[in-house]
Amino acid sequence: MKQKMSITIEKSIINKIEDKVDSGIFRNKSHFIEYAVNQLLRSQNE
């Protein structure tokens, strides 16, 4: 089950995320953030 959460991110980072979403790589900003966090967690477990 997904749960909503609020975060604060630098505008320059948001712009880069939006570029990835606009290019079709990710469905939306939440999809990007979820993917990025999963990648970070996986790399921490190696």
C-alpha distance matrix in Angstrom:
0.0 3.8 6.6 10.1 13.0 16.6 18.9 22.6 24.0 27.6 28.6 30.0 26.8 25.0 27.9 27.4 23.7 24.7 27.4 25.0 22.8 26.2 27.4 24.5 23.3 19.8 18.2 17.8 18.0 14.2 14.4 17.5 16.2 13.1 15.8 18.3 16.4 15.5 19.2 20.4 18.5 19.9 23.3 23.3 22.8 25.8
3.8 0.0 3.8 6.8 9.6 13.2 15.4 19.1 20.4 24.0 24.8 26.4 23.2 21.3 24.3 24.0 20.3 21.3 24.1 22.0 19.8 23.2 24.7 22.1 20.9 17.2 15.7 14.7 14.5 10.8 11.5 14.5 13.0 10.4 13.5 15.8 14.1 13.9 17.5 18.5 17.2 19.0 22.1 22.2 22.3 25.3
6.6 3.8 0.0 3.8 6.5 10.3 13.0 16.7 18.6 22.3 23.4 25.4 22.4 20.5 23.7 23.9 20.4 21.3 24.6 22.8 20.8 24.0 25.9 23.7 22.6 18.9 17.4 15.7 14.7 11.1 12.9 15.4 13.2 11.4 15.0 16.6 14.5 15.2 18.8 19.1 17.9 20.3 23.1 22.7 23.3 26.5
10.1 6.8 3.8 0.0 3.8 7.0 10.2 13.8 15.9 19.5 20.4 22.7 20.1 17.8 21.1 21.7 18.4 19.1 22.5 21.3 19.2 22.2 24.5 22.7 21.9 18.2 16.6 14.2 12.8 9.7 12.4 14.5 12.3 11.6 15.3 16.4 14.7 16.2 19.5 19.6 19.0 21.7 24.1 23.8 24.9 28.0
13.0 9.6 6.5 3.8 0.0 3.8 6.7 10.4 12.9 16.7 18.0 20.4 17.8 16.0 19.6 20.3 17.3 18.4 21.9 21.0 19.3 22.4 24.8 23.4 22.4 18.8 17.8 15.0 12.7 10.0 13.2 14.3 11.4 11.5 15.2 15.4 13.5 15.7 18.7 18.1 17.8 20.9 22.8 22.2 23.8 26.9
16.6 13.2 10.3 7.0 3.8 0.0 3.8 7.1 10.0 13.6 14.9 17.7 15.6 13.8 17.4 18.5 16.0 17.0 20.6 20.3 18.9 21.6 24.2 23.5 22.6 19.2 18.5 15.2 12.3 10.7 14.3 14.6 11.7 12.9 16.4 15.9 14.5 17.3 19.8 18.9 19.2 22.5 23.8 23.2 25.3 28.2
18.9 15.4 13.0 10.2 6.7 3.8 0.0 3.8 6.5 10.2 12.1 14.7 12.5 11.3 15.1 16.1 14.0 15.6 18.9 18.8 18.0 20.8 23.2 22.9 21.7 18.7 18.7 15.3 11.9 11.0 14.3 13.6 10.5 12.5 15.5 14.1 12.9 16.3 18.2 16.8 17.7 21.0 21.9 21.3 23.8 26.5
22.6 19.1 16.7 13.8 10.4 7.1 3.8 0.0 3.8 7.0 9.2 11.9 10.5 9.8 13.3 14.7 13.5 15.0 18.1 18.6 18.3 20.7 23.1 23.4 22.4 19.8 20.2 16.6 13.0 13.1 16.3 14.9 12.2 14.9 17.4 15.5 14.8 18.5 19.7 18.1 19.6 22.9 23.1 22.6 25.5 27.9
24.0 20.4 18.6 15.9 12.9 10.0 6.5 3.8 0.0 3.8 6.3 8.4 6.7 6.7 10.2 11.3 10.6 12.5 15.2 15.8 16.1 18.4 20.5 21.2 20.0 17.9 18.9 15.5 11.8 12.8 15.4 13.3 11.0 14.3 16.0 13.7 13.9 17.6 18.2 16.7 18.8 21.8 21.6 21.6 24.8 26.7
27.6 24.0 22.3 19.5 16.7 13.6 10.2 7.0 3.8 0.0 3.8 5.5 5.4 6.5 8.9 10.3 10.9 12.5 14.6 15.9 16.8 18.4 20.4 21.8 20.8 19.3 20.6 17.3 13.8 15.5 17.8 15.3 13.6 17.2 18.4 15.8 16.5 20.2 20.2 18.7 21.3 24.0 23.4 23.5 26.9 28.5
28.6 24.8 23.4 20.4 18.0 14.9 12.1 9.2 6.3 3.8 0.0 3.8 5.4 5.0 6.2 8.7 9.8 10.3 12.3 14.4 15.1 16.0 18.3 20.1 19.6 18.3 19.4 16.1 13.0 15.5 17.8 15.3 14.5 18.2 19.2 17.1 18.4 21.9 21.8 21.0 23.7 26.2 25.7 26.2 29.5 31.0
30.0 26.4 25.4 22.7 20.4 17.7 14.7 11.9 8.4 5.5 3.8 0.0 3.8 5.5 5.1 6.5 8.8 9.9 10.8 12.9 14.5 15.3 16.9 19.1 18.4 17.7 19.5 16.7 13.8 16.6 18.1 15.1 14.8 18.6 18.8 16.4 18.3 21.6 20.8 20.1 23.2 25.3 24.4 25.3 28.7 29.7
26.8 23.2 22.4 20.1 17.8 15.6 12.5 10.5 6.7 5.4 5.4 3.8 0.0 3.8 5.3 5.1 6.3 8.6 9.9 11.0 12.5 14.2 15.6 17.2 16.0 15.0 17.0 14.3 11.1 13.5 14.9 11.7 11.2 14.9 15.1 12.6 14.5 17.8 17.1 16.4 19.5 21.6 20.9 21.9 25.2 26.3
25.0 21.3 20.5 17.8 16.0 13.8 11.3 9.8 6.7 6.5 5.0 5.5 3.8 0.0 3.8 5.4 5.0 6.1 8.6 9.9 10.4 12.0 14.2 15.5 14.9 13.4 14.6 11.5 8.4 11.2 13.1 10.5 10.3 14.1 14.8 13.2 15.0 18.1 18.1 17.9 20.7 22.8 22.7 23.7 26.7 28.1
27.9 24.3 23.7 21.1 19.6 17.4 15.1 13.3 10.2 8.9 6.2 5.1 5.3 3.8 0.0 3.8 5.4 5.1 6.2 8.8 9.8 10.3 12.3 14.4 14.3 13.7 15.1 12.5 10.3 13.7 15.0 12.3 13.1 16.7 16.9 15.4 17.8 20.6 20.2 20.3 23.3 25.1 24.7 26.2 29.2 30.1
27.4 24.0 23.9 21.7 20.3 18.5 16.1 14.7 11.3 10.3 8.7 6.5 5.1 5.4 3.8 0.0 3.8 5.4 5.1 6.6 8.8 9.9 10.8 12.9 12.0 12.0 14.2 12.3 10.2 13.5 13.8 10.6 11.8 15.3 14.6 12.9 15.8 18.4 17.4 17.8 21.0 22.4 21.8 23.6 26.5 27.2
23.7 20.3 20.4 18.4 17.3 16.0 14.0 13.5 10.6 10.9 9.8 8.8 6.3 5.0 5.4 3.8 0.0 3.8 5.4 5.2 6.4 8.7 10.0 11.1 10.0 8.9 10.9 8.8 6.5 9.7 10.1 7.1 8.5 11.9 11.6 10.5 13.3 15.7 15.3 16.0 18.9 20.3 20.4 22.2 24.8 25.8
24.7 21.3 21.3 19.1 18.4 17.0 15.6 15.0 12.5 12.5 10.3 9.9 8.6 6.1 5.1 5.4 3.8 0.0 3.8 5.4 4.9 5.9 8.5 9.8 10.1 9.1 10.2 7.9 6.8 10.5 11.1 9.1 11.1 14.2 14.2 13.8 16.5 18.7 18.6 19.6 22.3 23.7 24.0 25.8 28.3 29.3
27.4 24.1 24.6 22.5 21.9 20.6 18.9 18.1 15.2 14.6 12.3 10.8 9.9 8.6 6.2 5.1 5.4 3.8 0.0 3.8 5.4 5.1 6.1 8.8 9.1 9.6 11.5 10.3 9.9 13.5 13.2 10.8 13.3 16.3 15.4 14.9 18.1 20.0 19.2 20.5 23.5 24.4 24.3 26.6 29.0 29.6
25.0 22.0 22.8 21.3 21.0 20.3 18.8 18.6 15.8 15.9 14.4 12.9 11.0 9.9 8.8 6.6 5.2 5.4 3.8 0.0 3.8 5.5 5.2 6.5 5.6 6.4 9.1 8.8 8.7 11.8 10.6 8.1 11.2 13.6 12.2 12.2 15.6 17.0 16.2 17.9 20.8 21.3 21.5 24.0 26.2 26.7
22.8 19.8 20.8 19.2 19.3 18.9 18.0 18.3 16.1 16.8 15.1 14.5 12.5 10.4 9.8 8.8 6.4 4.9 5.4 3.8 0.0 3.8 5.4 5.2 5.8 4.8 6.0 5.5 6.7 9.8 8.8 7.7 10.9 13.0 12.3 13.1 16.2 17.4 17.4 19.3 21.7 22.4 23.2 25.5 27.4 28.3
26.2 23.2 24.0 22.2 22.4 21.6 20.8 20.7 18.4 18.4 16.0 15.3 14.2 12.0 10.3 9.9 8.7 5.9 5.1 5.5 3.8 0.0 3.8 5.4 7.7 8.0 8.6 8.4 9.9 13.2 12.5 11.5 14.6 16.8 16.1 16.8 19.9 21.1 20.9 22.8 25.4 26.0 26.6 29.0 31.0 31.7
27.4 24.7 25.9 24.5 24.8 24.2 23.2 23.1 20.5 20.4 18.3 16.9 15.6 14.2 12.3 10.8 10.0 8.5 6.1 5.2 5.4 3.8 0.0 3.8 5.7 7.9 9.6 10.6 12.1 15.1 13.5 12.2 15.7 17.5 16.0 16.7 20.2 21.0 20.2 22.5 25.2 25.3 25.7 28.4 30.3 30.5
24.5 22.1 23.7 22.7 23.4 23.5 22.9 23.4 21.2 21.8 20.1 19.1 17.2 15.5 14.4 12.9 11.1 9.8 8.8 6.5 5.2 5.4 3.8 0.0 3.8 5.4 6.6 8.7 11.2 13.5 11.3 10.9 14.6 15.7 14.2 15.8 19.0 19.3 19.0 21.7 23.9 23.8 24.8 27.5 29.0 29.5
23.3 20.9 22.6 21.9 22.4 22.6 21.7 22.4 20.0 20.8 19.6 18.4 16.0 14.9 14.3 12.0 10.0 10.1 9.1 5.6 5.8 7.7 5.7 3.8 0.0 3.8 6.9 9.0 10.6 12.4 9.7 8.6 12.4 13.3 11.2 12.6 16.0 16.1 15.5 18.2 20.5 20.3 21.1 24.0 25.4 25.7
19.8 17.2 18.9 18.2 18.8 19.2 18.7 19.8 17.9 19.3 18.3 17.7 15.0 13.4 13.7 12.0 8.9 9.1 9.6 6.4 4.8 8.0 7.9 5.4 3.8 0.0 3.8 5.6 7.4 8.8 6.1 5.8 9.6 10.3 9.0 11.0 13.9 14.2 14.4 17.0 18.9 19.1 20.4 22.9 24.3 25.2
18.2 15.7 17.4 16.6 17.8 18.5 18.7 20.2 18.9 20.6 19.4 19.5 17.0 14.6 15.1 14.2 10.9 10.2 11.5 9.1 6.0 8.6 9.6 6.6 6.9 3.8 0.0 3.8 7.2 8.1 6.0 7.7 10.8 11.1 10.9 13.4 15.7 15.9 16.9 19.4 20.9 21.4 23.1 25.3 26.5 27.7
17.8 14.7 15.7 14.2 15.0 15.2 15.3 16.6 15.5 17.3 16.1 16.7 14.3 11.5 12.5 12.3 8.8 7.9 10.3 8.8 5.5 8.4 10.6 8.7 9.0 5.6 3.8 0.0 3.8 5.5 5.3 6.5 8.9 10.1 10.9 12.6 14.6 15.7 16.9 18.7 20.3 21.5 23.0 24.8 26.4 27.9
18.0 14.5 14.7 12.8 12.7 12.3 11.9 13.0 11.8 13.8 13.0 13.8 11.1 8.4 10.3 10.2 6.5 6.8 9.9 8.7 6.7 9.9 12.1 11.2 10.6 7.4 7.2 3.8 0.0 3.8 5.4 5.1 6.2 8.6 9.9 10.5 12.3 14.2 15.4 16.5 18.3 20.0 21.2 22.6 24.6 26.3
14.2 10.8 11.1 9.7 10.0 10.7 11.0 13.1 12.8 15.5 15.5 16.6 13.5 11.2 13.7 13.5 9.7 10.5 13.5 11.8 9.8 13.2 15.1 13.5 12.4 8.8 8.1 5.5 3.8 0.0 3.8 5.4 5.1 6.0 8.5 9.8 10.5 12.1 14.1 15.3 16.4 18.2 20.0 21.1 22.7 24.8
14.4 11.5 12.9 12.4 13.2 14.3 14.3 16.3 15.4 17.8 17.8 18.1 14.9 13.1 15.0 13.8 10.1 11.1 13.2 10.6 8.8 12.5 13.5 11.3 9.7 6.1 6.0 5.3 5.4 3.8 0.0 3.8 5.6 5.2 6.1 8.6 10.0 10.6 12.3 14.3 15.4 16.5 18.4 20.1 21.4 23.1
17.5 14.5 15.4 14.5 14.3 14.6 13.6 14.9 13.3 15.3 15.3 15.1 11.7 10.5 12.3 10.6 7.1 9.1 10.8 8.1 7.7 11.5 12.2 10.9 8.6 5.8 7.7 6.5 5.1 5.4 3.8 0.0 3.8 5.5 5.2 6.1 8.6 9.9 10.6 12.3 14.3 15.4 16.6 18.5 20.3 21.7
16.2 13.0 13.2 12.3 11.4 11.7 10.5 12.2 11.0 13.6 14.5 14.8 11.2 10.3 13.1 11.8 8.5 11.1 13.3 11.2 10.9 14.6 15.7 14.6 12.4 9.6 10.8 8.9 6.2 5.1 5.6 3.8 0.0 3.8 5.4 5.1 6.1 8.5 9.8 10.5 12.2 14.1 15.4 16.5 18.5 20.4
13.1 10.4 11.4 11.6 11.5 12.9 12.5 14.9 14.3 17.2 18.2 18.6 14.9 14.1 16.7 15.3 11.9 14.2 16.3 13.6 13.0 16.8 17.5 15.7 13.3 10.3 11.1 10.1 8.6 6.0 5.2 5.5 3.8 0.0 3.8 5.5 5.3 6.1 8.6 10.0 10.6 12.2 14.3 15.4 16.8 18.9
15.8 13.5 15.0 15.3 15.2 16.4 15.5 17.4 16.0 18.4 19.2 18.8 15.1 14.8 16.9 14.6 11.6 14.2 15.4 12.2 12.3 16.1 16.0 14.2 11.2 9.0 10.9 10.9 9.9 8.5 6.1 5.2 5.4 3.8 0.0 3.8 5.6 5.2 6.2 8.7 10.0 10.6 12.4 14.4 15.7 17.1
18.3 15.8 16.6 16.4 15.4 15.9 14.1 15.5 13.7 15.8 17.1 16.4 12.6 13.2 15.4 12.9 10.5 13.8 14.9 12.2 13.1 16.8 16.7 15.8 12.6 11.0 13.4 12.6 10.5 9.8 8.6 6.1 5.1 5.5 3.8 0.0 3.8 5.5 5.1 6.2 8.7 9.9 10.7 12.4 14.6 15.9
16.4 14.1 14.5 14.7 13.5 14.5 12.9 14.8 13.9 16.5 18.4 18.3 14.5 15.0 17.8 15.8 13.3 16.5 18.1 15.6 16.2 19.9 20.2 19.0 16.0 13.9 15.7 14.6 12.3 10.5 10.0 8.6 6.1 5.3 5.6 3.8 0.0 3.8 5.4 5.1 6.1 8.6 9.9 10.6 12.6 14.7
15.5 13.9 15.2 16.2 15.7 17.3 16.3 18.5 17.6 20.2 21.9 21.6 17.8 18.1 20.6 18.4 15.7 18.7 20.0 17.0 17.4 21.1 21.0 19.3 16.1 14.2 15.9 15.7 14.2 12.1 10.6 9.9 8.5 6.1 5.2 5.5 3.8 0.0 3.8 5.4 5.1 6.1 8.6 9.9 10.8 12.8
19.2 17.5 18.8 19.5 18.7 19.8 18.2 19.7 18.2 20.2 21.8 20.8 17.1 18.1 20.2 17.4 15.3 18.6 19.2 16.2 17.4 20.9 20.2 19.0 15.5 14.4 16.9 16.9 15.4 14.1 12.3 10.6 9.8 8.6 6.2 5.1 5.4 3.8 0.0 3.8 5.5 5.2 6.2 8.7 10.1 11.1
20.4 18.5 19.1 19.6 18.1 18.9 16.8 18.1 16.7 18.7 21.0 20.1 16.4 17.9 20.3 17.8 16.0 19.6 20.5 17.9 19.3 22.8 22.5 21.7 18.2 17.0 19.4 18.7 16.5 15.3 14.3 12.3 10.5 10.0 8.7 6.2 5.1 5.4 3.8 0.0 3.8 5.5 5.2 6.2 8.8 10.3
18.5 17.2 17.9 19.0 17.8 19.2 17.7 19.6 18.8 21.3 23.7 23.2 19.5 20.7 23.3 21.0 18.9 22.3 23.5 20.8 21.7 25.4 25.2 23.9 20.5 18.9 20.9 20.3 18.3 16.4 15.4 14.3 12.2 10.6 10.0 8.7 6.1 5.1 5.5 3.8 0.0 3.8 5.5 5.1 6.5 9.1
19.9 19.0 20.3 21.7 20.9 22.5 21.0 22.9 21.8 24.0 26.2 25.3 21.6 22.8 25.1 22.4 20.3 23.7 24.4 21.3 22.4 26.0 25.3 23.8 20.3 19.1 21.4 21.5 20.0 18.2 16.5 15.4 14.1 12.2 10.6 9.9 8.6 6.1 5.2 5.5 3.8 0.0 3.8 5.4 5.2 6.7
23.3 22.1 23.1 24.1 22.8 23.8 21.9 23.1 21.6 23.4 25.7 24.4 20.9 22.7 24.7 21.8 20.4 24.0 24.3 21.5 23.2 26.6 25.7 24.8 21.1 20.4 23.1 23.0 21.2 20.0 18.4 16.6 15.4 14.3 12.4 10.7 9.9 8.6 6.2 5.2 5.5 3.8 0.0 3.8 5.4 5.4
23.3 22.2 22.7 23.8 22.2 23.2 21.3 22.6 21.6 23.5 26.2 25.3 21.9 23.7 26.2 23.6 22.2 25.8 26.6 24.0 25.5 29.0 28.4 27.5 24.0 22.9 25.3 24.8 22.6 21.1 20.1 18.5 16.5 15.4 14.4 12.4 10.6 9.9 8.7 6.2 5.1 5.4 3.8 0.0 3.8 5.6
22.8 22.3 23.3 24.9 23.8 25.3 23.8 25.5 24.8 26.9 29.5 28.7 25.2 26.7 29.2 26.5 24.8 28.3 29.0 26.2 27.4 31.0 30.3 29.0 25.4 24.3 26.5 26.4 24.6 22.7 21.4 20.3 18.5 16.8 15.7 14.6 12.6 10.8 10.1 8.8 6.5 5.2 5.4 3.8 0.0 3.8
25.8 25.3 26.5 28.0 26.9 28.2 26.5 27.9 26.7 28.5 31.0 29.7 26.3 28.1 30.1 27.2 25.8 29.3 29.6 26.7 28.3 31.7 30.5 29.5 25.7 25.2 27.7 27.9 26.3 24.8 23.1 21.7 20.4 18.9 17.1 15.9 14.7 12.8 11.1 10.3 9.1 6.7 5.4 5.6 3.8 0.0
